[in-house]
Amino acid sequence: MHLLNQSGKHCSTANFKITHWAILILASGMLSSCKDDKKTSENAIPGQPDVIVFSPAVTYVNNPSGNTANPPQQFTIRMTMNNSQGYLLQPTIQNPIHVNVYGAPDGVITPVSTTTSTGSVTFTYSGQSFPNNISINAWISDSTNNGAALGVTQVLQQNPLPCSAGSTSNQVLLVQTLPDALQVKADVGYAANAPTTSLDTYTVDTGSLGVVVPVHDLPNNGNVIGPGAPGVKYYDSSGNTYSGNYYLAPVRIKLASGGTVETQPIMVLGINKAYCTGPSSKPCYSSPPSPTLHYLGVGFNRNSSTANDLFDSPTANAFLHITDASNGTDLTPGYYLTPNDNLTTGLALGITSTSQYNVINLTPNPAVPGDFNAQAGCFSFPDSSTPSPFCGTALLDVGIDSMFIDLPKSEWPAGTHDSNNEVPAGTRMSILMGPENTPAMSYNFHAVQGNPPANSPAPSKVQWIDTTASGQIFVNTGRRPLYMYNYFYNGQCGQVGFHNLT
């Protein structure tokens, strides 16, 4: 395909969803082989421009729960899309939809690459076991903007398998580490064997989802499909907002060995604008962003942050889609963050063992297939007149060095907040994640407002968030607990784990 170049954090957990207008028009013959779209009201359908909508939105296949394969099965995926002007984009023999399967063991899903001029594809599933979620990418050229309509769907296990560890892990060297943001060398859109002069510094963030790259960094080659739908990424704690268009492209990451590892093609946001959104108190307004952000959002339960944020699925998480000669089937999708462990490189892609970790089993997110709900967590003020913990959910967010605690304001203990709604310096706090009686991680610190002690889990500040409207109880710890703990996330079966370094 073609590419036409165009000229801090605490992400919101807003539940904005793409409307899945499923089964639209498909059997009615509107997916004809005419060469040009007629721009009439009859030809406009609900949905976002240049977004391929799948029916079903996600496919579940009857995989074996034991060692014996099930009988072969067939499933059909139907696709509809609008062009950039909002009119029905009809596939034709001359302009078909391109469909590709990623992450399946050889022979488990066929075909693995095809085109369709009818808007639907029927696949055969062999009935054999497969270890990881399978992605299906689709795109079709859109002449109205010299770009493409894009979409990604998943094939998931109807019978989830027990958690297991893969045989392969990739060691990644952090080029920046604690107390600063964790950073790696990466690029977007290049072949696995391409020269590495295009590698740039990317920030790793467990508090957001999706790859953000300046659009001028994307190469004009067959690995990059787009531009697709307009897109926006908003970071709530700073107010920083970035916009551009979506593309399908692989992400390449530099390894500690000097080589690289590559993802299958995933949805990325190529940005060409940056601006501030939200209240004028946001840091963005005193330090406006520029459209030069290089970001790897690899969190779970971090779904779309605002309108036109299409990063709403684990298919957008680069660290969960590493591929290799085995189509990535020898890896268990996930990662270890170990920046304060001198025996490691600081980051590893692929789960191979959890034996030294206190493990939290996550619950599936029914609204986002393949994703998981946040783990339980608590915060408390042991010296307060109300020392009982406030328990809800928690996030280890390596994208920030501060902490956010969410609670209805009427419940804020006296003496734990100042005029800026920050916890006063010297206030003792306790944090835990996992079950309250048997936490997987816990630590104490004295709050500061500025520079924390060296090698301490204390954040640079603790910011209260009034959640009177929602009643939410939540703690975002920031990245500094990584001074005390190694951390892993298994994105296939839904686990997080903490290993105490002390």
N, C-alpha and C positions, 0 to 999 in steps of 0.2 A: 504494500500500500504506500501511500505518500504521506508526507508531513508538510504542511504549509506553515512556516514560522510566522507568528503574529507578533506584528508589532502591536513573658511569662505566663501564664497558662492556668490551670484549674478549669478544664474544659467543661462547658455546660453539658448536661445529660438530657437536653430537651428531646422529646420523643417525636420529632419531625420525621415522617416517613414518606418515601415515594409512594404515590398511589399506584397500586398494581391493577391496571385496567385489563383484567385477564379475559381471555377467550373472545376479545372484541373482534368482530367483523370477520373472523378467520374462516368460518365455514360459509360465509355469505358470498364468496367469490370476489371480494374487493381486492384480494391479493392477486391481481391479474398480471398479465405480462405487458401492459401498456408501457410505453417508453417515457411518457411525461406525466407529471402530476397536474391535474386540473385544480386550480386554486379556487375552490368553491366551498361554501359552508358545509356541503355534504361530504367534502373530502377532509375536513378537519375532525380529529378525534381527540378525546381527553388524553392528557399526558404531557410530559416535558419534551421540548425539542431535542432531537438527536439522542434520545435515550431509548434503547431497546427494552421493551417490556416482555417478560417471559410468562407463559402459561403452561404448566404451573410455575409459580414463582421459584420454587425449589422442588426437586424430584427426590423422593425417597425410594430406594430399591430394597427388595427383600434379600438382604445379604445373609449368609450363613452365620449362626451363632456358635457353631462348632467347627470341626475340621472337614466336614463333608460339604461340597458345593451344592447349592440349590439349583433347580432347573433354570435354564436360560430364560430371560425375560426381555420384553421390549417395552420401551417407553418413548413417548413423542413429546417434543418441546415445540411450542408455537410462539412466534415472535411478531410483535407489532411495533411500529415506531413512527414518529413524526419527523419531518425535516426541520431545518433550523428556523423556518418561518411558521411552523405549527401545523403544517398540512401533512396528510398521510404520505409516508414514504413507502412506495410499493416496490418490492423486489422484482426483478425481471431476469431473463436469461442473460441480458447484457450487463445488468447490475445486480448480482445476487447477494444474499447474505452469506458471509464467510463464517464458518463455525468450527471451533477447535477445542479439543478436550485436553486437559492438563491434570497431571497428578494421579493418573490411573495406572495400575500395573499393566504390562503388555497383554493385550487380548481380552481384558476385562470389559472394556467399553469399545464398541465399534459402531460407526467409523470414528476415527480420532480427528479427522480433518475432512471437511466437506463444504459444499455450497448448496444453497437452496434458492430457487426463484418462486417458491410457493409460500414461504413464510413458516414452514415447519420442517422438522427433521425427526425421523424415527431412528432410535439407537437400539442396539442389542447389548444387554448386560449378560455376561457369561454365567452369572450365578456364583462365581468364585468370590472368596473373601478379598477385601481391599482395606488397607490399613488407615488411609487418610481420606479426608473430604476431597472430592473431585470437583474441579472448576470447569465450566464450559464458557468460553468467550465467544462473542458474536460481534460482527461489525458489517456495515453496509455503507458504501460511498454516498455522500450527500452533495449533489452538484450545486445546491443553493448557497453553500458556504465553502466549497472546495474542501470539505472535511468529511466527517463520517458520523453515523449514529452508532453508539457503542452500548454493550451490555455484558454483564457477567452473571451467570447463575451457578448453582451448585447441584451435585448429585451426592446425597448423604445416605448414611446407613440407617435403614429402618430399625435394625437391631443393633444398638450401640455396643461396641466391644469393650471389654475391660481395659483399663489404662495399661499401657505397655511402653517400654523404652525401645527406641530404635538402635541401630548398630552404628550410626554415623553421626558425628557432630563436627561443626566447622568452627575453628577458633579464630575470633576476630580481635584484632588489636585496637584498643581505644586510643585515639590520637589526642583526646582530651578527657580528663576524668575528674573525680571529686577533688575539691568541692564544687567545681564548675560542672556545666552540663556534660553529659557523656556524648562523645562524638566519634564518628568513624569516617573512613573514606569510602565513597560510593559514587555511582553515576546512574543515569537513567537512559535506556534506549540503545545501549551498545551491545554488540555480540560478545559472547563469553571470551572469545579469543582476540578481541580488539585490543589495540594498545591502551595502556592505562593512563595516558596523559590527560584524559578527560575526567579522572577521578577528582572529586571535590569533597569538602568537609560537610558532613550531614549530622545534625543533632538527632539523637535517639530520644523518643518520648513515649513513656507508657501511659501518659495522661491524655493522649489524643489518638486518632486513627487516620491513616492515609499518608501517602507520599506527596510532598509539595516540592516543586522544583521550578526555578525560573524558566519560562518557556524558551528563552534564547539558549538554554543549555541543552535542549533536546536536539539530537542530530537529525538531519534530513535523510533518513534511510528507511528501509523496509521493516525495521524493528519497531517503529513508532507509528501508531494508527491514530489519526485525528487531524485537526481538532474536532472534538465531540461537543457535548453539551456545555454551556456556560456553568462555571462552578465557583463556589465561595467556601473559604475556610476561616472560621472565627475562633479566636482563643480568648476565653471569657476573662481570665484574670488580668490580662493586659489590655484587652480591647483591640489587639492587632487583628486585622482582617485582610485577607488576600483573595484576589479573584483572577480568573482566567478561564481556561477550558480544560476538559478532561481528555486524556489520551490513554490508549492501551500500550504499555511498554514494559520490558523487563527492567529490573533493578539489579545492578551489579555491586557487590560489596567486597572490599579488600580484606584478605585474610592475614593473620599474623605471619604466615609462611611467605608472604609476598605475592601469592596468587590471588585469585578472586573466586567468588561463588556468585551464582546468578539465580534470580527468581524466574518463574514462569511469567509471561506478560500479565500485568495487573493494571487496574485503573489508577492513574496518577493525575494530579492537578498541576498543569503548567500555568504558572502565574505571570501576569504582566501588570498588575495593579496592586497597591497596598494602601490601606487607609484605616481610620479609627472608627469603631462602632461602640455604642453604649454610653453610659454616663461620662461626663467630662472629668470625673475623678479617676478614670482609668489611666494607668501609666502611659498608655499609647499617646495621649494628647501632649505630654511633655517630651516624649521621645518617639515621634512618628516612625512607622516602619517603612521600609523600601521593598520593592518586589524582588528581593534577592535571597529569600528564605530557602534553605535546603533542609528538609525535615523528614524524618522517618517516624510517623505516628504508629506505634505498635501495641497500643493498649487494647484491652477487651472491655466490653460494656461502655464503650466510648463512641456511641453512635452519633449520627449527624448533628452538627452544632447549630445549624441555621438553615434557612431556605437555600436551595441549590447546593447544599453539601450532600453529595452522593456517597460519601464514605460511610456507609450504613451497614456494612457486612464484613465478616472476617476475610472475605476475598480481597479487601483493600489492605491487609496487613502483610507487608513485605516479608517479615521474619517467619511467617507461617507458610510461605510458598517457595521455599528454596528447592531448586531442581538440580538434577544431575543425570548421569547415564541411566539410572534406574527410575527416572521420572520423579525423583524425590521420595519414592516409596520406602527407601531404606532409612529415612529420617522420620522421627516423630516431631511434628511441627511444634515449635516452641523455642524458648531461649533461656539462658542463664545470664544474670547480671551479677558480676563478682568484682566490682572495681576496686575493692579494698582487700582483696585476697591476692597476696603476692605469688601464690602458686598457680595462678591462672592468668590469661590474657585480658580479663575483664569482661568479655562477652563471648558466649558460645551459642551457635544456632543449631538446634536439634537436641532433643531430650534423650539422654542415654542412661540416666540413673537418677533416682530420687532418694537413695538410701541414707544420705546424711541430712535430709531435710525434714522439718515438721510440715506435713502436707495438709492443705485445706482443699477439700473436694467442693467444687463449684456446682451450682445448679444451672441447667440449661435456660437460656433466655427464650421463652416461647415466641416473643415478637421478632426475634432476629435469629433465624435458623443458623446453627453452627457457632453461635456466640454464647456467652455465659454471663450470669449475673455477678455483681460485685460480691466480694467476700465480706463476712461480718467483721465489724470493728468497733472499738470503743475509745473514748477519751474521757479523762477525769482530772480533777484538781484535788489531790489528796489532802491539802491543807485548807481547803475551803470548808465553809459551814455546811455545804452540801457536797460531800466528797464522792457520792455514789456515781458510778460511771454512766455516761450517756452513750448508749449503744445503738448502732444502726449498721451502716456499711462503711467500707474504707477503701482507700486507693493509695498505692505506692506510686507516686508520680515523679519520675526522674526528670521531668521537664522543668521543674521549679525547685528553688532552694527554700521557699517559705512553706507554711502550713495553713490550710483552711479548715475551719471547724464550723459545721452547719448545725444550727439549733434554733427553734423559735425563741425570740428575744426574751419573752417572759420567763424562760427557763435558764437564762444566763446567770450563773452564780454571782453574787455580789463580790466586787473586788477583782473580777477576772477580765474586765474590759475597761479601756480608757475612752477618751473622747473620739479617737479614731477607730473605735471598735477593734482594737488590738489587745492581746493579752499583755499586761504590764510586765516589764523586765523583772526577773527574779521569781515569778510565779512558777511553782512546781506543777508539772503535768505528767500524766501517765498515758501511754498509748498501748493498745493491743490489737491484734488481728487474729481472727478465728474464734472458736468458742470461748466465752468469757471465763469458764472454769479451767479450760485447758488450751490456752492460746498458743498459736504457732509462733508468734513473735510478740514480745512486749519490751518496753523500755521506759525510762523516766528521764526527764530533763528539766532544767530551769529555763523559762522563756527569756529570750533576748529580743532586742529591737535594734538590729544592726549586724555585727559580726559575731557569729557563734564561736565557741571554743573550738580549737583544732581537733579534728577526728571525733567530733561529737555529733550525735544524732539530732541535736537541737537545731531547729530551723532558724532562718534569718529573722523571721517574725511569725507570729501566729495571728491570723486574721479571722475574726468572727464573721459569719454570714447569717443574716436573719432569715430563717425559713418559716416564718409564721404562716405564710400562705400555703405551703406544702406540708409542713410538719416534718420535713426530712431531717434525719440525724445522720451526719456524714463527717468523716475526717479524711482529708487529703494530706498525707504526711510530707509530701515533697520527697526529694531524693536522699536526704541525709541519713535515714535509717540504714542505707547501704554501707555506712561506716561500721555498723555492728553486725549486719546480716548479709549473706548471699541470698539471692532470690531467683526463683525460676517460675516460668509460666508454661504449662502444657496446653496448647490451643486445640488439641484434638479431642481429648477426653475431659478437659476442664479441671485443671488443678493449678494451684499456686503453692509454693513452698518457701520456707525460710530456714537457713542454716546459720546458727549463732557463731560468729567468729571469735567471740570472747571466751 
